[in-house]
Amino acid sequence: MNWIIENDGFTNGDILLPALKKLNKPYKIWNDEFWNTKEYEAFPKNSIFHGSLGNASKIKKELNFLPGSLCDEIGFSYSYIYENYKEFVLTDNIIFTTINKLMENKEILKTIIKGTKKIFARPNSPLKEFSGRILDSENLTPAHFDYGLYHSNMDLQIVLSEYKKIDKEYRYVCINKKIITGCEYIANDRKGLVSTLNEDSWKFAQKIADKNKQKDFVYIIDICESEGKFYLVEMNPFSGADLYCCDAEKIINEIEKA
């Protein structure tokens, strides 16, 4: 199999690239100029993409590689995850709405405010039109959801929930219903931590994988630790996910085997 790597898609580069070189695997480096030059037409058809979410989405829709881009937008939307994995999520005190509707009726926030003015907000889409963030529930404007900066969609579907303190976060890679590697990470710093994984967090991630409601054969499971318990934060499409300091060689070998 050929790998298509967008190394610039990640702040610290794609950890798969040095691993591919070490394993002597065939790969091509993606460049956005290819959308104009169409150099991708010379790439092997049996290719898999890993890079930015934007290109992961566009390649899945427009290019005919196999397996190509693993980026099931519906299956990794938070509404789908909430519906199918509700027993694992951090809180069920959630509102699904749009920026426009929220601006028209901020009173809906009263249903999710619990002992603090803070709320958590994220886009429903896995394409991350804005990053998940903690916000003060008072005086919210569209700019708080990056309107006018990264997107211009007042009808963007968003998810709002009560504020919950998170102590640790873990990213796991699931291949064919099995957790094969993972690492602790700091979301705000886009940084993985080289540390011994909590065995119980691995087991919890495997429980989620066992439910198997995803179409893609490889994907990402993010879980957190809060007040001594583990919860599902979100799932992400493999082709657009930062792998932090997961075992890159194992990911490559297991995906090719699968």
N, C-alpha and C positions, 0 to 999 in steps of 0.2 A: 504494500500500500504506500502511496505517496502522501506526504503531509504538506499542507499549505499553511505557512506560519506568518502571521502578521506581528512581527516582533515589536513594532512600535505601538501595538495596541495595549501594551501594559507598561506602567510607569518604570518598572525595573527590568523590562524585557520579558520574553516568554521563557519560562523554565524548561519548556519542551525542546527548545532549539539546541542548547548544549547537550541535552540527553540524546537527541536525534543524531548529532554529530558523533557522540561517543559510541552509540550503538550502530553507526554506519548505516542509518536508514535514509532513504531518498526523501528529499523535501524541496519545496520551492518557497521563496520569500515573497509574501504578498506586498504589493505596492498599489496605492489607490489610483495611480495613473493607469493601471490596467483596465479600469472601467472605460477609459477612452481608447487605449491602444489595443485592448482585447488580447493581450499576451496570454491571458488565462486559457485561451482556446488551444494552446499547445501543451497544457498541463495534462497529465494522465487522468483519465476519467475515474479511475479508482483512487480518489483523493479524499482526504478529510481535512476540514478547515479548523484552525484555532486562532482567534484574534479578538478584535473589538466586537462588541454587541451589534453595532450598526452594520458592519460588514457580514457578520454571522447571519443576520436577518436577510440582508440583500442577496447574499450568495445562495441561501436556501431557496429564495423565491425565484431567482433569475438564472442560476447556473446549474448545469446538469451533471454534477459530480456525485459519486456514490462511495461511501455514505454521505459525502459532501459536508454540509453544515448541519450540525445537530442543534437545532434552535426552534423547538416547538413553542411558539409564542403563546398559544392558548393554554397548553399544558403547564406552563410555568408562570402564568398570571397568578396574582395572589388570590383572586376570587376562586380560581380552580383549586388551588392548594387548600384554601380555607374550606371549600366544600368537601374535598376528598380526604383531608388529613386533619380535620377539625380537632380530633382528640389529642393531637400533639402540639398545637400552637400555643404561643405564650399567653394570649388572652382572646376571649371571644367577645370582648367589649369593643366592637369594631363598627365603623361606618364606611360603607362604599358609596362614593359620591363623585362629583366633578368639581373642578376649581370654580366654575361658574355657579353651580348650585350652592356651594359653600359660601361664596361671596354674597349670594342673595338671602341666605338664611344661616347665619352663624349660631343661631340658637340651638342647632342640632348638636353642637359641641358639648352642651351641658350633659348629654347622655353618657359621654365617655370620660368626663373630668372626674377624677377620684382623688381628692385630698391635695391636689396641686393644680396649678394653671398649665402645667406641661402636657403636651400630647405628642404622639409619634405620628409622622406622616411619611408616606411613600407612594410612588405610582403603582397602579395595579399591574401595568405591563412589566414584563421582565427586561424590557429594553432600557429601563432606567432613564427616563426623561429627566429625572432629578434623583439625587441620592436620598436614601432614607434618612430622616432627620428628626430631632427633637425640637419642637416649637413651643413658644408661649401662645396659649390659645387666645390671647387678647390682641386686638389690632392686626389681625392677619390680612395680608394683601396677596395678590397673585405672584408678586416677586418672591414671596417666601417659598413658592413652589417652582422657582426658576423660570417663571413665565417672562418672556422677553429676553432671556439669556440663553437657555438651551432649547427652548421650544416656544411656540406661539399659539398654543392650543388651550383656550379657556374651557373647552369641553373635555380636557384630559381627565381620564378616570383616575381617581386617587383613593387611597386607603388611609383612614384616620383611626387611631386607637388610643386607649388610655396609656399613660406613661408607665413603663415598667423598668426597673433598674436591672441592667444586664451586667453580670460579673465577668463572664468569659464567653468567647465565641469560637466555634470550630467549623472548619470546612472539610467535607468528606466527598470523595469521588465514588460514585456507585456505577458499577458495570455489570450488566445482566443480573440485576437484583442483589448484587453483593458489594459491600463496602470493601474497597481494596487499598485505600490510603487516605490520609487526612492530616490536618495540622491545626493548631490553634492560630488565630489571627486577630489583628487589631483593625477593625473596619475603617476607622477614621484615618489611619495612617497608611492604609492599603499595604499592610505589612504582615507577613507570616512570621510565626515564632517557632524557632527550632526548640521544641520541648517535648517531653514525654507525654503522649496523649493520655487523657483520662480513659481508662478502659470502659468505664460505665457510659461515657459519651459515645464511644464507638458502638457499644451494644444498643444504645438508644437510636443511633442513626440507622443501624441494621433493622430495627423494628419498623422504621419508616420505610426503608427499602423493601421490606417483606410485603408491604401492602401493595406495591407495584401498580400504581395507577398512571404511570408515565408511558408515553409512546416511544421516546428515545431510549436506546439501549445503554447509553452512558449519560449521566447528568450529575449535578452537584447538589448536595444536601448541606445546608447551613443550620447548625443548631447552637443554642446558647445555654448557659448555666445562669439561673436566677434563683436566689434564695435557696440554694442547695438542690434545685431540681433542674432537669433538662427539658428543653422545649424546642420545637421546630421554628426557626426564624423564617426561612424561605427555601425554595429550590431554584436552581439556575440552569440554563442551557449550557452544556459543556463547551460548545464552540465559542462562547463569548465570556467565559469565566476565567478570572485570574486564579491560578493554581497555587499561589503563594509558595510555600516550601513543602508541598506534597511530594511524594516519590515519583518524579517525572519518568524515570526509566520503567517503573512498574506500570504506570498509566499507559505508556506507549505499547509495551509488550502485551498487556491485558486487552487493550482495545484491538490490537491486530489479531490476537488469538480469538476474540469474540467475533 
